[in-house]
């Protein structure tokens, strides 16, 4: 079984390795401090990158439509 904290969270080292060789854990299930902040920051970064990708693709379609109309 995995080593757990007194709160039932999975204990991991700096690399995310658990007490069982070959088993790794990450996120809210672990005893990593500030996990909520880090996960929120990661989700925010993903949303920002998705928005940027959307804007790039949307502007490319508009440019292509303008070229076709000309």
PyMOL Python script that loads the backbone (N, CA, C, O; Angstrom):
from pymol import cmd

cmd.read_pdbstr("""\
ATOM      1  N   UNK A   1       0.835  -1.188   0.000  1.00  0.00           N
ATOM      2  CA  UNK A   1       0.000   0.000   0.000  1.00  0.00           C
ATOM      3  C   UNK A   1       0.877   1.247   0.000  1.00  0.00           C
ATOM      4  O   UNK A   1       2.054   1.193   0.356  1.00  0.00           O
ATOM      5  N   UNK A   2       0.299   2.348  -0.396  1.00  0.00           N
ATOM      6  CA  UNK A   2       1.017   3.620  -0.443  1.00  0.00           C
ATOM      7  C   UNK A   2       1.084   4.258   0.929  1.00  0.00           C
ATOM      8  O   UNK A   2       0.168   4.111   1.738  1.00  0.00           O
ATOM      9  N   UNK A   3       2.172   4.967   1.186  1.00  0.00           N
ATOM     10  CA  UNK A   3       2.281   5.733   2.428  1.00  0.00           C
ATOM     11  C   UNK A   3       1.364   6.943   2.322  1.00  0.00           C
ATOM     12  O   UNK A   3       1.392   7.670   1.329  1.00  0.00           O
ATOM     13  N   UNK A   4       0.556   7.151   3.348  1.00  0.00           N
ATOM     14  CA  UNK A   4      -0.394   8.267   3.368  1.00  0.00           C
ATOM     15  C   UNK A   4      -0.082   9.211   4.523  1.00  0.00           C
ATOM     16  O   UNK A   4       0.479   8.804   5.540  1.00  0.00           O
ATOM     17  N   UNK A   5      -0.455  10.478   4.349  1.00  0.00           N
ATOM     18  CA  UNK A   5      -0.316  11.455   5.428  1.00  0.00           C
ATOM     19  C   UNK A   5      -1.428  11.220   6.438  1.00  0.00           C
ATOM     20  O   UNK A   5      -2.300  10.377   6.230  1.00  0.00           O
ATOM     21  N   UNK A   6      -1.392  11.968   7.529  1.00  0.00           N
ATOM     22  CA  UNK A   6      -2.444  11.806   8.545  1.00  0.00           C
ATOM     23  C   UNK A   6      -3.812  12.260   8.026  1.00  0.00           C
ATOM     24  O   UNK A   6      -4.840  11.969   8.637  1.00  0.00           O
ATOM     25  N   UNK A   7      -3.817  12.979   6.892  1.00  0.00           N
ATOM     26  CA  UNK A   7      -5.068  13.437   6.277  1.00  0.00           C
ATOM     27  C   UNK A   7      -5.524  12.518   5.146  1.00  0.00           C
ATOM     28  O   UNK A   7      -6.513  12.804   4.472  1.00  0.00           O
ATOM     29  N   UNK A   8      -4.802  11.415   4.937  1.00  0.00           N
ATOM     30  CA  UNK A   8      -5.162  10.454   3.897  1.00  0.00           C
ATOM     31  C   UNK A   8      -4.653  10.822   2.520  1.00  0.00           C
ATOM     32  O   UNK A   8      -5.099  10.255   1.523  1.00  0.00           O
ATOM     33  N   UNK A   9      -3.719  11.771   2.450  1.00  0.00           N
ATOM     34  CA  UNK A   9      -3.144  12.157   1.172  1.00  0.00           C
ATOM     35  C   UNK A   9      -1.931  11.284   0.871  1.00  0.00           C
ATOM     36  O   UNK A   9      -1.244  10.832   1.787  1.00  0.00           O
ATOM     37  N   UNK A  10      -1.671  11.050  -0.402  1.00  0.00           N
ATOM     38  CA  UNK A  10      -0.544  10.210  -0.807  1.00  0.00           C
ATOM     39  C   UNK A  10       0.758  10.976  -0.620  1.00  0.00           C
ATOM     40  O   UNK A  10       0.902  12.095  -1.110  1.00  0.00           O
ATOM     41  N   UNK A  11       1.705  10.370   0.092  1.00  0.00           N
ATOM     42  CA  UNK A  11       3.025  10.964   0.283  1.00  0.00           C
ATOM     43  C   UNK A  11       3.853  10.771  -0.980  1.00  0.00           C
ATOM     44  O   UNK A  11       3.943   9.656  -1.495  1.00  0.00           O
ATOM     45  N   UNK A  12       4.463  11.852  -1.490  1.00  0.00           N
ATOM     46  CA  UNK A  12       5.309  11.787  -2.676  1.00  0.00           C
ATOM     47  C   UNK A  12       6.603  12.551  -2.413  1.00  0.00           C
ATOM     48  O   UNK A  12       6.666  13.423  -1.546  1.00  0.00           O
ATOM     49  N   UNK A  13       7.648  12.199  -3.193  1.00  0.00           N
ATOM     50  CA  UNK A  13       8.891  12.959  -3.104  1.00  0.00           C
ATOM     51  C   UNK A  13       8.869  14.083  -4.140  1.00  0.00           C
ATOM     52  O   UNK A  13       7.835  14.330  -4.761  1.00  0.00           O
ATOM     53  N   UNK A  14       9.991  14.759  -4.330  1.00  0.00           N
ATOM     54  CA  UNK A  14      10.061  15.896  -5.249  1.00  0.00           C
ATOM     55  C   UNK A  14       9.773  15.511  -6.698  1.00  0.00           C
ATOM     56  O   UNK A  14       9.419  16.372  -7.504  1.00  0.00           O
ATOM     57  N   UNK A  15       9.919  14.236  -7.036  1.00  0.00           N
ATOM     58  CA  UNK A  15       9.669  13.772  -8.397  1.00  0.00           C
ATOM     59  C   UNK A  15       8.277  13.173  -8.564  1.00  0.00           C
ATOM     60  O   UNK A  15       7.927  12.722  -9.655  1.00  0.00           O
ATOM     61  N   UNK A  16       7.480  13.164  -7.498  1.00  0.00           N
ATOM     62  CA  UNK A  16       6.143  12.591  -7.564  1.00  0.00           C
ATOM     63  C   UNK A  16       6.102  11.100  -7.302  1.00  0.00           C
ATOM     64  O   UNK A  16       5.053  10.472  -7.453  1.00  0.00           O
ATOM     65  N   UNK A  17       7.244  10.517  -6.907  1.00  0.00           N
ATOM     66  CA  UNK A  17       7.295   9.080  -6.629  1.00  0.00           C
ATOM     67  C   UNK A  17       6.663   8.798  -5.264  1.00  0.00           C
ATOM     68  O   UNK A  17       6.837   9.559  -4.312  1.00  0.00           O
ATOM     69  N   UNK A  18       5.941   7.709  -5.194  1.00  0.00           N
ATOM     70  CA  UNK A  18       5.311   7.289  -3.946  1.00  0.00           C
ATOM     71  C   UNK A  18       6.216   6.290  -3.234  1.00  0.00           C
ATOM     72  O   UNK A  18       7.345   6.046  -3.659  1.00  0.00           O
ATOM     73  N   UNK A  19       5.717   5.729  -2.170  1.00  0.00           N
ATOM     74  CA  UNK A  19       6.488   4.728  -1.419  1.00  0.00           C
ATOM     75  C   UNK A  19       6.565   3.390  -2.143  1.00  0.00           C
ATOM     76  O   UNK A  19       7.314   2.505  -1.728  1.00  0.00           O
ATOM     77  N   UNK A  20       5.804   3.233  -3.216  1.00  0.00           N
ATOM     78  CA  UNK A  20       5.839   2.002  -4.011  1.00  0.00           C
ATOM     79  C   UNK A  20       6.634   2.288  -5.282  1.00  0.00           C
ATOM     80  O   UNK A  20       6.241   3.150  -6.068  1.00  0.00           O
ATOM     81  N   UNK A  21       7.755   1.575  -5.499  1.00  0.00           N
ATOM     82  CA  UNK A  21       8.568   1.814  -6.690  1.00  0.00           C
ATOM     83  C   UNK A  21       7.753   1.696  -7.978  1.00  0.00           C
ATOM     84  O   UNK A  21       7.014   0.732  -8.174  1.00  0.00           O
ATOM     85  N   UNK A  22       7.901   2.692  -8.848  1.00  0.00           N
ATOM     86  CA  UNK A  22       7.200   2.684 -10.122  1.00  0.00           C
ATOM     87  C   UNK A  22       5.803   3.279 -10.074  1.00  0.00           C
ATOM     88  O   UNK A  22       5.137   3.375 -11.104  1.00  0.00           O
ATOM     89  N   UNK A  23       5.352   3.679  -8.894  1.00  0.00           N
ATOM     90  CA  UNK A  23       4.030   4.298  -8.764  1.00  0.00           C
ATOM     91  C   UNK A  23       4.228   5.771  -8.430  1.00  0.00           C
ATOM     92  O   UNK A  23       4.921   6.114  -7.472  1.00  0.00           O
ATOM     93  N   UNK A  24       3.610   6.636  -9.231  1.00  0.00           N
ATOM     94  CA  UNK A  24       3.732   8.072  -9.065  1.00  0.00           C
ATOM     95  C   UNK A  24       2.352   8.680  -8.857  1.00  0.00           C
ATOM     96  O   UNK A  24       1.344   8.117  -9.286  1.00  0.00           O
ATOM     97  N   UNK A  25       2.315   9.836  -8.194  1.00  0.00           N
ATOM     98  CA  UNK A  25       1.044  10.510  -7.948  1.00  0.00           C
ATOM     99  C   UNK A  25       1.247  12.009  -8.094  1.00  0.00           C
ATOM    100  O   UNK A  25       2.359  12.514  -7.941  1.00  0.00           O
ATOM    101  N   UNK A  26       0.153  12.720  -8.392  1.00  0.00           N
ATOM    102  CA  UNK A  26       0.215  14.177  -8.537  1.00  0.00           C
ATOM    103  C   UNK A  26      -1.153  14.771  -8.255  1.00  0.00           C
ATOM    104  O   UNK A  26      -2.170  14.077  -8.293  1.00  0.00           O
ATOM    105  N   UNK A  27      -1.162  16.044  -7.976  1.00  0.00           N
ATOM    106  CA  UNK A  27      -2.418  16.772  -7.825  1.00  0.00           C
ATOM    107  C   UNK A  27      -3.008  16.714  -6.436  1.00  0.00           C
ATOM    108  O   UNK A  27      -2.298  16.552  -5.444  1.00  0.00           O
ATOM    109  N   UNK A  28      -4.325  16.851  -6.383  1.00  0.00           N
ATOM    110  CA  UNK A  28      -5.036  16.954  -5.110  1.00  0.00           C
ATOM    111  C   UNK A  28      -4.915  15.716  -4.229  1.00  0.00           C
ATOM    112  O   UNK A  28      -5.117  15.807  -3.018  1.00  0.00           O
ATOM    113  N   UNK A  29      -4.595  14.581  -4.800  1.00  0.00           N
ATOM    114  CA  UNK A  29      -4.504  13.353  -4.004  1.00  0.00           C
ATOM    115  C   UNK A  29      -3.225  13.281  -3.181  1.00  0.00           C
ATOM    116  O   UNK A  29      -3.102  12.435  -2.296  1.00  0.00           O
ATOM    117  N   UNK A  30      -2.270  14.170  -3.470  1.00  0.00           N
ATOM    118  CA  UNK A  30      -0.978  14.109  -2.788  1.00  0.00           C
ATOM    119  C   UNK A  30      -0.896  15.068  -1.608  1.00  0.00           C
ATOM    120  O   UNK A  30      -1.749  15.937  -1.429  1.00  0.00           O
ATOM    121  N   UNK A  31       0.139  14.892  -0.815  1.00  0.00           N
ATOM    122  CA  UNK A  31       0.370  15.742   0.349  1.00  0.00           C
ATOM    123  C   UNK A  31       1.227  16.957  -0.009  1.00  0.00           C
ATOM    124  O   UNK A  31       1.813  17.576   0.879  1.00  0.00           O
ATOM    125  N   UNK A  32       1.308  17.300  -1.271  1.00  0.00           N
ATOM    126  CA  UNK A  32       2.094  18.438  -1.726  1.00  0.00           C
ATOM    127  C   UNK A  32       1.474  19.740  -1.217  1.00  0.00           C
ATOM    128  O   UNK A  32       0.274  19.958  -1.383  1.00  0.00           O
ATOM    129  N   UNK A  33       2.278  20.604  -0.600  1.00  0.00           N
ATOM    130  CA  UNK A  33       1.718  21.871  -0.120  1.00  0.00           C
ATOM    131  C   UNK A  33       1.353  22.803  -1.274  1.00  0.00           C
ATOM    132  O   UNK A  33       1.955  22.744  -2.347  1.00  0.00           O
ATOM    133  N   UNK A  34       0.389  23.639  -1.048  1.00  0.00           N
ATOM    134  CA  UNK A  34      -0.068  24.651  -2.013  1.00  0.00           C
ATOM    135  C   UNK A  34      -0.601  24.043  -3.295  1.00  0.00           C
ATOM    136  O   UNK A  34      -0.600  24.708  -4.331  1.00  0.00           O
ATOM    137  N   UNK A  35      -1.055  22.802  -3.258  1.00  0.00           N
ATOM    138  CA  UNK A  35      -1.500  22.139  -4.478  1.00  0.00           C
ATOM    139  C   UNK A  35      -2.662  22.851  -5.139  1.00  0.00           C
ATOM    140  O   UNK A  35      -2.738  22.890  -6.367  1.00  0.00           O
ATOM    141  N   UNK A  36      -3.558  23.409  -4.366  1.00  0.00           N
ATOM    142  CA  UNK A  36      -4.693  24.103  -4.967  1.00  0.00           C
ATOM    143  C   UNK A  36      -4.220  25.290  -5.802  1.00  0.00           C
ATOM    144  O   UNK A  36      -4.738  25.526  -6.893  1.00  0.00           O
ATOM    145  N   UNK A  37      -3.247  26.032  -5.298  1.00  0.00           N
ATOM    146  CA  UNK A  37      -2.729  27.192  -6.024  1.00  0.00           C
ATOM    147  C   UNK A  37      -2.035  26.750  -7.307  1.00  0.00           C
ATOM    148  O   UNK A  37      -2.240  27.341  -8.367  1.00  0.00           O
ATOM    149  N   UNK A  38      -1.222  25.717  -7.205  1.00  0.00           N
ATOM    150  CA  UNK A  38      -0.469  25.257  -8.367  1.00  0.00           C
ATOM    151  C   UNK A  38      -1.405  24.690  -9.427  1.00  0.00           C
ATOM    152  O   UNK A  38      -1.236  24.971 -10.613  1.00  0.00           O
ATOM    153  N   UNK A  39      -2.377  23.906  -9.021  1.00  0.00           N
ATOM    154  CA  UNK A  39      -3.324  23.339  -9.977  1.00  0.00           C
ATOM    155  C   UNK A  39      -4.129  24.450 -10.635  1.00  0.00           C
ATOM    156  O   UNK A  39      -4.358  24.416 -11.844  1.00  0.00           O
ATOM    157  N   UNK A  40      -4.560  25.434  -9.852  1.00  0.00           N
ATOM    158  CA  UNK A  40      -5.309  26.557 -10.410  1.00  0.00           C
ATOM    159  C   UNK A  40      -4.455  27.329 -11.419  1.00  0.00           C
ATOM    160  O   UNK A  40      -4.949  27.730 -12.473  1.00  0.00           O
ATOM    161  N   UNK A  41      -3.178  27.537 -11.099  1.00  0.00           N
ATOM    162  CA  UNK A  41      -2.287  28.244 -12.016  1.00  0.00           C
ATOM    163  C   UNK A  41      -2.115  27.463 -13.317  1.00  0.00           C
ATOM    164  O   UNK A  41      -2.120  28.043 -14.403  1.00  0.00           O
ATOM    165  N   UNK A  42      -1.962  26.147 -13.200  1.00  0.00           N
ATOM    166  CA  UNK A  42      -1.840  25.309 -14.391  1.00  0.00           C
ATOM    167  C   UNK A  42      -3.091  25.349 -15.247  1.00  0.00           C
ATOM    168  O   UNK A  42      -3.004  25.430 -16.472  1.00  0.00           O
ATOM    169  N   UNK A  43      -4.253  25.292 -14.614  1.00  0.00           N
ATOM    170  CA  UNK A  43      -5.510  25.362 -15.357  1.00  0.00           C
ATOM    171  C   UNK A  43      -5.657  26.730 -16.029  1.00  0.00           C
ATOM    172  O   UNK A  43      -6.141  26.825 -17.156  1.00  0.00           O
ATOM    173  N   UNK A  44      -5.235  27.787 -15.327  1.00  0.00           N
ATOM    174  CA  UNK A  44      -5.280  29.122 -15.912  1.00  0.00           C
ATOM    175  C   UNK A  44      -4.374  29.230 -17.129  1.00  0.00           C
ATOM    176  O   UNK A  44      -4.747  29.827 -18.139  1.00  0.00           O
ATOM    177  N   UNK A  45      -3.189  28.655 -17.029  1.00  0.00           N
ATOM    178  CA  UNK A  45      -2.260  28.667 -18.159  1.00  0.00           C
ATOM    179  C   UNK A  45      -2.844  27.898 -19.340  1.00  0.00           C
ATOM    180  O   UNK A  45      -2.712  28.329 -20.486  1.00  0.00           O
ATOM    181  N   UNK A  46      -3.481  26.776 -19.073  1.00  0.00           N
ATOM    182  CA  UNK A  46      -4.093  25.997 -20.153  1.00  0.00           C
ATOM    183  C   UNK A  46      -5.199  26.784 -20.830  1.00  0.00           C
ATOM    184  O   UNK A  46      -5.302  26.787 -22.057  1.00  0.00           O
ATOM    185  N   UNK A  47      -6.024  27.448 -20.040  1.00  0.00           N
ATOM    186  CA  UNK A  47      -7.119  28.245 -20.604  1.00  0.00           C
ATOM    187  C   UNK A  47      -6.567  29.404 -21.438  1.00  0.00           C
ATOM    188  O   UNK A  47      -7.090  29.708 -22.510  1.00  0.00           O
ATOM    189  N   UNK A  48      -5.510  30.047 -20.940  1.00  0.00           N
ATOM    190  CA  UNK A  48      -4.908  31.156 -21.687  1.00  0.00           C
ATOM    191  C   UNK A  48      -4.329  30.679 -23.018  1.00  0.00           C
ATOM    192  O   UNK A  48      -4.492  31.343 -24.041  1.00  0.00           O
ATOM    193  N   UNK A  49      -3.657  29.535 -23.005  1.00  0.00           N
ATOM    194  CA  UNK A  49      -3.100  28.992 -24.246  1.00  0.00           C
ATOM    195  C   UNK A  49      -4.202  28.591 -25.216  1.00  0.00           C
ATOM    196  O   UNK A  49      -4.062  28.780 -26.425  1.00  0.00           O
ATOM    197  N   UNK A  50      -5.291  28.044 -24.704  1.00  0.00           N
ATOM    198  CA  UNK A  50      -6.424  27.679 -25.559  1.00  0.00           C
ATOM    199  C   UNK A  50      -7.060  28.917 -26.173  1.00  0.00           C
ATOM    200  O   UNK A  50      -7.422  28.914 -27.349  1.00  0.00           O
ATOM    201  N   UNK A  51      -7.196  29.972 -25.382  1.00  0.00           N
ATOM    202  CA  UNK A  51      -7.763  31.221 -25.895  1.00  0.00           C
ATOM    203  C   UNK A  51      -6.867  31.809 -26.978  1.00  0.00           C
ATOM    204  O   UNK A  51      -7.357  32.277 -28.006  1.00  0.00           O
ATOM    205  N   UNK A  52      -5.560  31.787 -26.753  1.00  0.00           N
ATOM    206  CA  UNK A  52      -4.608  32.286 -27.746  1.00  0.00           C
ATOM    207  C   UNK A  52      -4.713  31.485 -29.035  1.00  0.00           C
ATOM    208  O   UNK A  52      -4.739  32.063 -30.122  1.00  0.00           O
ATOM    209  N   UNK A  53      -4.774  30.176 -28.928  1.00  0.00           N
ATOM    210  CA  UNK A  53      -4.917  29.315 -30.102  1.00  0.00           C
ATOM    211  C   UNK A  53      -6.209  29.621 -30.844  1.00  0.00           C
ATOM    212  O   UNK A  53      -6.218  29.688 -32.073  1.00  0.00           O
ATOM    213  N   UNK A  54      -7.298  29.807 -30.109  1.00  0.00           N
ATOM    214  CA  UNK A  54      -8.580  30.141 -30.722  1.00  0.00           C
ATOM    215  C   UNK A  54      -8.478  31.446 -31.504  1.00  0.00           C
ATOM    216  O   UNK A  54      -8.930  31.528 -32.646  1.00  0.00           O
ATOM    217  N   UNK A  55      -7.881  32.469 -30.885  1.00  0.00           N
ATOM    218  CA  UNK A  55      -7.754  33.769 -31.544  1.00  0.00           C
ATOM    219  C   UNK A  55      -6.896  33.684 -32.791  1.00  0.00           C
ATOM    220  O   UNK A  55      -7.205  34.317 -33.801  1.00  0.00           O
ATOM    221  N   UNK A  56      -5.820  32.910 -32.735  1.00  0.00           N
ATOM    222  CA  UNK A  56      -4.961  32.745 -33.915  1.00  0.00           C
ATOM    223  C   UNK A  56      -5.739  32.065 -35.032  1.00  0.00           C
ATOM    224  O   UNK A  56      -5.708  32.520 -36.175  1.00  0.00           O
ATOM    225  N   UNK A  57      -6.433  30.984 -34.713  1.00  0.00           N
ATOM    226  CA  UNK A  57      -7.199  30.265 -35.738  1.00  0.00           C
ATOM    227  C   UNK A  57      -8.339  31.119 -36.286  1.00  0.00           C
ATOM    228  O   UNK A  57      -8.611  31.095 -37.486  1.00  0.00           O
ATOM    229  N   UNK A  58      -9.002  31.870 -35.417  1.00  0.00           N
ATOM    230  CA  UNK A  58     -10.122  32.710 -35.840  1.00  0.00           C
ATOM    231  C   UNK A  58      -9.631  33.817 -36.773  1.00  0.00           C
ATOM    232  O   UNK A  58     -10.267  34.084 -37.792  1.00  0.00           O
ATOM    233  N   UNK A  59      -8.517  34.460 -36.445  1.00  0.00           N
ATOM    234  CA  UNK A  59      -8.002  35.536 -37.292  1.00  0.00           C
ATOM    235  C   UNK A  59      -7.499  34.982 -38.623  1.00  0.00           C
ATOM    236  O   UNK A  59      -7.595  35.664 -39.643  1.00  0.00           O
ATOM    237  N   UNK A  60      -6.961  33.752 -38.634  1.00  0.00           N
ATOM    238  CA  UNK A  60      -6.527  33.134 -39.885  1.00  0.00           C
ATOM    239  C   UNK A  60      -7.721  32.889 -40.801  1.00  0.00           C
ATOM    240  O   UNK A  60      -7.629  33.110 -42.009  1.00  0.00           O
ATOM    241  N   UNK A  61      -8.848  32.431 -40.236  1.00  0.00           N
ATOM    242  CA  UNK A  61     -10.057  32.209 -41.042  1.00  0.00           C
ATOM    243  C   UNK A  61     -10.585  33.524 -41.610  1.00  0.00           C
ATOM    244  O   UNK A  61     -11.001  33.583 -42.767  1.00  0.00           O
ATOM    245  N   UNK A  62     -10.565  34.579 -40.791  1.00  0.00           N
ATOM    246  CA  UNK A  62     -11.034  35.877 -41.266  1.00  0.00           C
ATOM    247  C   UNK A  62     -10.148  36.387 -42.402  1.00  0.00           C
ATOM    248  O   UNK A  62     -10.650  36.919 -43.392  1.00  0.00           O
ATOM    249  N   UNK A  63      -8.857  36.226 -42.262  1.00  0.00           N
ATOM    250  CA  UNK A  63      -7.931  36.671 -43.309  1.00  0.00           C
ATOM    251  C   UNK A  63      -8.161  35.884 -44.592  1.00  0.00           C
ATOM    252  O   UNK A  63      -8.142  36.454 -45.683  1.00  0.00           O
ATOM    253  N   UNK A  64      -8.376  34.578 -44.468  1.00  0.00           N
ATOM    254  CA  UNK A  64      -8.633  33.746 -45.644  1.00  0.00           C
ATOM    255  C   UNK A  64      -9.941  34.154 -46.305  1.00  0.00           C
ATOM    256  O   UNK A  64     -10.013  34.203 -47.533  1.00  0.00           O
ATOM    257  N   UNK A  65     -10.970  34.447 -45.529  1.00  0.00           N
ATOM    258  CA  UNK A  65     -12.264  34.869 -46.078  1.00  0.00           C
ATOM    259  C   UNK A  65     -12.129  36.214 -46.790  1.00  0.00           C
ATOM    260  O   UNK A  65     -12.745  36.428 -47.834  1.00  0.00           O
ATOM    261  N   UNK A  66     -11.330  37.114 -46.233  1.00  0.00           N
ATOM    262  CA  UNK A  66     -11.111  38.417 -46.886  1.00  0.00           C
ATOM    263  C   UNK A  66     -10.378  38.255 -48.217  1.00  0.00           C
ATOM    264  O   UNK A  66     -10.676  38.946 -49.191  1.00  0.00           O
ATOM    265  N   UNK A  67      -9.403  37.320 -48.243  1.00  0.00           N
ATOM    266  CA  UNK A  67      -8.669  37.086 -49.488  1.00  0.00           C
ATOM    267  C   UNK A  67      -9.602  36.518 -50.564  1.00  0.00           C
ATOM    268  O   UNK A  67      -9.513  36.887 -51.735  1.00  0.00           O
ATOM    269  N   UNK A  68     -10.498  35.614 -50.149  1.00  0.00           N
ATOM    270  CA  UNK A  68     -11.429  35.033 -51.112  1.00  0.00           C
ATOM    271  C   UNK A  68     -12.419  36.074 -51.636  1.00  0.00           C
ATOM    272  O   UNK A  68     -12.802  36.042 -52.805  1.00  0.00           O
ATOM    273  N   UNK A  69     -12.824  36.985 -50.773  1.00  0.00           N
ATOM    274  CA  UNK A  69     -13.790  38.020 -51.177  1.00  0.00           C
ATOM    275  C   UNK A  69     -13.175  39.056 -52.102  1.00  0.00           C
ATOM    276  O   UNK A  69     -13.881  39.721 -52.860  1.00  0.00           O
ATOM    277  N   UNK A  70     -11.852  39.191 -52.038  1.00  0.00           N
ATOM    278  CA  UNK A  70     -11.184  40.240 -52.840  1.00  0.00           C
ATOM    279  C   UNK A  70     -10.991  39.840 -54.278  1.00  0.00           C
ATOM    280  O   UNK A  70     -10.448  40.613 -55.067  1.00  0.00           O
TER     281      UNK A  70
END
""", "prot")
cmd.dss("prot")
cmd.show_as("cartoon", "prot")
cmd.util.cbc("prot")
cmd.orient("prot")
